[in-house]
Amino acid sequence: MTKIQLPEMVKNYTNQLLGDHAGDSWHSLVELGPAALPHVIRDFEAQSSSSAKVALIRVVSEYRTKDALPFFANLLRVADGEIWKTALDGIISVGGEAAVNCLHEVSKH
């Protein structure tokens, strides 16, 4: 897989998240790993379906990378309870001092 193929792969799997192969697509996105993070976030922002957004937040949570904390922090301000609760779960899955600092920063605003 090259850097050129990665965005296309993410888009392909994201487009299948609500279809018959949703589970396979979700696992494929997770297996792409943290290198896919910016592409998953881009596709998240393009989604209109709340279910697809929640699925993508769960994918990002599986990466367990501190680089996802700003993404999660922004989602804590969303009115949709399922989205912000899933984002909070993502912060917890990252864990550590960075996650605690992220939550402190969010609570200040």
C-alpha positions in Angstrom: 0.0 0.0 0.0 1.3 3.4 -0.9 0.4 6.8 0.5 -1.5 7.4 -2.7 -3.6 4.3 -2.2 -4.4 5.0 1.4 -7.0 7.8 0.9 -8.7 5.8 -1.8 -8.9 2.7 0.5 -10.3 4.7 3.4 -12.9 6.3 1.2 -13.9 2.9 -0.2 -14.3 1.3 3.2 -16.1 4.4 4.6 -18.6 4.2 1.8 -19.4 0.6 2.7 -19.9 1.3 6.5 -23.7 1.3 6.2 -24.0 -1.5 3.7 -24.0 -5.2 3.7 -20.3 -5.4 4.4 -20.3 -2.8 7.2 -18.4 -5.1 9.7 -15.7 -6.0 7.1 -15.3 -2.4 6.2 -15.0 -1.3 9.8 -12.3 -4.0 10.5 -10.5 -3.0 7.3 -10.4 0.6 8.5 -9.1 -0.4 11.9 -6.4 -2.6 10.3 -5.1 0.4 8.2 -3.9 1.8 11.5 -3.1 5.3 12.6 -1.6 6.2 9.3 -5.2 6.4 8.0 -6.2 8.9 10.8 -6.3 12.1 8.7 -8.2 10.3 5.9 -10.8 8.8 8.3 -11.3 12.3 9.9 -11.7 13.8 6.4 -14.3 11.2 5.6 -16.0 11.7 9.0 -16.5 15.4 8.2 -18.1 14.5 4.9 -20.6 12.1 6.4 -24.3 13.1 6.9 -25.2 9.8 8.6 -25.0 9.8 12.4 -24.5 6.0 12.4 -21.6 6.3 10.0 -20.0 9.1 12.1 -20.3 6.9 15.2 -18.7 4.0 13.4 -15.8 6.2 12.2 -15.3 7.6 15.8 -15.0 3.9 16.9 -12.5 3.2 14.2 -10.4 6.2 15.4 -10.7 4.9 19.0 -9.2 1.6 18.0 -6.0 3.5 16.8 -5.4 4.5 20.4 -3.2 7.3 19.4 -2.7 10.7 21.0 -2.9 12.3 17.6 -6.7 11.6 17.7 -7.3 13.6 20.9 -8.0 16.9 19.1 -10.6 15.1 17.0 -12.3 13.6 20.0 -12.1 16.9 22.0 -14.0 18.8 19.2 -16.7 16.1 19.2 -17.4 16.6 22.9 -19.0 19.9 21.9 -21.5 18.2 19.5 -25.2 18.2 20.6 -25.7 14.6 19.4 -25.4 12.5 22.6 -24.2 9.3 20.7 -21.4 11.2 19.0 -20.0 13.0 22.1 -20.3 9.9 24.3 -18.5 7.8 21.7 -15.8 10.5 21.4 -15.5 10.5 25.2 -15.0 6.7 25.0 -12.2 7.4 22.4 -10.4 9.7 24.8 -10.6 7.1 27.5 -9.2 4.4 25.1 -6.2 6.6 24.4 -5.7 7.0 28.1 -2.7 8.3 30.0 -1.7 11.8 30.9 -2.4 13.2 27.4 -6.1 12.1 27.7 -6.4 13.6 31.1 -4.9 16.9 29.9 -7.3 16.8 26.9 -10.3 16.5 29.2 -9.0 19.3 31.5 -8.7 21.6 28.4 -12.2 20.7 27.2 -13.7 21.4 30.6 -12.2 24.9 30.6 -14.3 26.0 27.6 
